[in-house]
Amino acid sequence: LQFKLLWSYWATPSKLLTYQPVKLITEYFGEKLGFYFAWLGHYTKSLFIPSLLGLLVFIFGMATFSFDNPT
């Protein structure tokens, strides 16, 4: 029963961009893996702004590549 509940809330492609149900994960897999998935969700959210900055730097580098003079 918990597997089907976890599947319907988390493991379907339509729920790809929703929050993870950490409580259901903890009940099904245990506290260690529940904590791991909670940490992984927090870590992924915290890397969102640096990834946008990196993408902007990459786009700027590709846009100005033709003006680069080799030394």
GROMACS elastic network, one bead per residue, 0.5 to 0.9 nm:
[ bonds ]
;  ai    aj funct       b0    kb
    1     4     6  0.53856   500
    1     5     6  0.62684   500
    1     6     6  0.86411   500
    2     6     6  0.59395   500
    2     7     6  0.83583   500
    2    24     6  0.77534   500
    2    27     6  0.82484   500
    2    28     6  0.66778   500
    3     6     6  0.50615   500
    3     7     6  0.59707   500
    3     8     6  0.85858   500
    3    28     6  0.73306   500
    4     8     6  0.61069   500
    4     9     6  0.86265   500
    5     8     6  0.52559   500
    5     9     6  0.63107   500
    5    10     6  0.85339   500
    5    24     6  0.81746   500
    6     9     6  0.52647   500
    6    10     6  0.58030   500
    6    11     6  0.70338   500
    6    21     6  0.78608   500
    6    24     6  0.63484   500
    6    25     6  0.71450   500
    6    28     6  0.80940   500
    7    10     6  0.54444   500
    7    12     6  0.65382   500
    8    11     6  0.65222   500
    8    12     6  0.65379   500
    8    15     6  0.84841   500
    9    12     6  0.74690   500
    9    15     6  0.70618   500
    9    18     6  0.89575   500
    9    20     6  0.80237   500
    9    21     6  0.71058   500
    9    24     6  0.89317   500
   10    13     6  0.85059   500
   10    14     6  0.89282   500
   10    15     6  0.60022   500
   10    16     6  0.75514   500
   10    18     6  0.79475   500
   10    19     6  0.82130   500
   10    20     6  0.62644   500
   10    21     6  0.68374   500
   11    14     6  0.85776   500
   11    15     6  0.70186   500
   11    16     6  0.77563   500
   12    15     6  0.55089   500
   12    16     6  0.69080   500
   13    16     6  0.52740   500
   13    17     6  0.88283   500
   14    17     6  0.79244   500
   14    18     6  0.88058   500
   15    18     6  0.54487   500
   15    19     6  0.83795   500
   16    19     6  0.85114   500
   17    20     6  0.89381   500
   19    22     6  0.86063   500
   19    41     6  0.84408   500
   20    23     6  0.87688   500
   20    24     6  0.88267   500
   20    25     6  0.82651   500
   20    37     6  0.82095   500
   20    38     6  0.81129   500
   20    41     6  0.77583   500
   21    24     6  0.54667   500
   21    25     6  0.62610   500
   21    26     6  0.86760   500
   22    26     6  0.59907   500
   22    27     6  0.85472   500
   22    34     6  0.60398   500
   22    35     6  0.80615   500
   22    37     6  0.71198   500
   22    38     6  0.63234   500
   23    26     6  0.50864   500
   23    27     6  0.62052   500
   23    28     6  0.86678   500
   23    34     6  0.74006   500
   24    27     6  0.50688   500
   24    28     6  0.61606   500
   24    29     6  0.84850   500
   24    34     6  0.84346   500
   25    28     6  0.51919   500
   25    29     6  0.57958   500
   25    30     6  0.73555   500
   25    31     6  0.85227   500
   25    33     6  0.76366   500
   25    34     6  0.55369   500
   25    37     6  0.80676   500
   26    29     6  0.54085   500
   26    31     6  0.51856   500
   26    32     6  0.77843   500
   26    33     6  0.67222   500
   26    35     6  0.75450   500
   26    37     6  0.89044   500
   27    30     6  0.57195   500
   27    31     6  0.75690   500
   27    34     6  0.79798   500
   28    34     6  0.86521   500
   29    32     6  0.79374   500
   29    33     6  0.60866   500
   29    34     6  0.67921   500
   30    33     6  0.58555   500
   30    34     6  0.60912   500
   30    35     6  0.86847   500
   31    35     6  0.59632   500
   31    36     6  0.84492   500
   32    35     6  0.52628   500
   32    36     6  0.62527   500
   32    37     6  0.88361   500
   33    37     6  0.61574   500
   33    38     6  0.84786   500
   34    37     6  0.52907   500
   34    38     6  0.61947   500
   34    39     6  0.86156   500
   35    38     6  0.50200   500
   35    39     6  0.60669   500
   35    40     6  0.84724   500
   36    39     6  0.51327   500
   36    40     6  0.60474   500
   36    41     6  0.86259   500
   37    41     6  0.61163   500
   37    42     6  0.85834   500
   38    41     6  0.52261   500
   38    42     6  0.63161   500
   38    43     6  0.86504   500
   39    42     6  0.50749   500
   39    43     6  0.60110   500
   39    44     6  0.85075   500
   40    43     6  0.50514   500
   40    44     6  0.60539   500
   40    45     6  0.85961   500
   41    44     6  0.51956   500
   41    45     6  0.62741   500
   41    46     6  0.86695   500
   42    45     6  0.52170   500
   42    46     6  0.61911   500
   42    47     6  0.88234   500
   43    46     6  0.50849   500
   43    47     6  0.63921   500
   44    47     6  0.53295   500
   44    48     6  0.67572   500
   45    48     6  0.54636   500
   45    49     6  0.83971   500
   46    49     6  0.71056   500
   46    50     6  0.81372   500
   47    50     6  0.54650   500
   47    51     6  0.61126   500
   47    52     6  0.87699   500
   48    51     6  0.52473   500
   48    52     6  0.64200   500
   48    53     6  0.88640   500
   49    52     6  0.51267   500
   49    53     6  0.63097   500
   49    54     6  0.86773   500
   50    53     6  0.50041   500
   50    54     6  0.61252   500
   50    55     6  0.85652   500
   51    54     6  0.50055   500
   51    55     6  0.61178   500
   51    56     6  0.86410   500
   52    55     6  0.50224   500
   52    56     6  0.62325   500
   52    57     6  0.86714   500
   53    56     6  0.51335   500
   53    57     6  0.62501   500
   53    58     6  0.86208   500
   54    57     6  0.51017   500
   54    58     6  0.61219   500
   54    59     6  0.86262   500
   55    58     6  0.50595   500
   55    59     6  0.61752   500
   55    60     6  0.85801   500
   56    59     6  0.51280   500
   56    60     6  0.61088   500
   56    61     6  0.85387   500
   57    60     6  0.50793   500
   57    61     6  0.61037   500
   57    62     6  0.86503   500
   58    61     6  0.50442   500
   58    62     6  0.62026   500
   58    63     6  0.85596   500
   59    62     6  0.51322   500
   59    63     6  0.60556   500
   59    64     6  0.86367   500
   60    63     6  0.50623   500
   60    64     6  0.61733   500
   60    65     6  0.84088   500
   61    64     6  0.53139   500
   61    65     6  0.58272   500
   62    65     6  0.51353   500
   62    66     6  0.81239   500
   63    66     6  0.74556   500
   63    67     6  0.87319   500
   64    67     6  0.54830   500
   64    68     6  0.67796   500
   65    68     6  0.53904   500
   65    69     6  0.89848   500
   66    69     6  0.83919   500
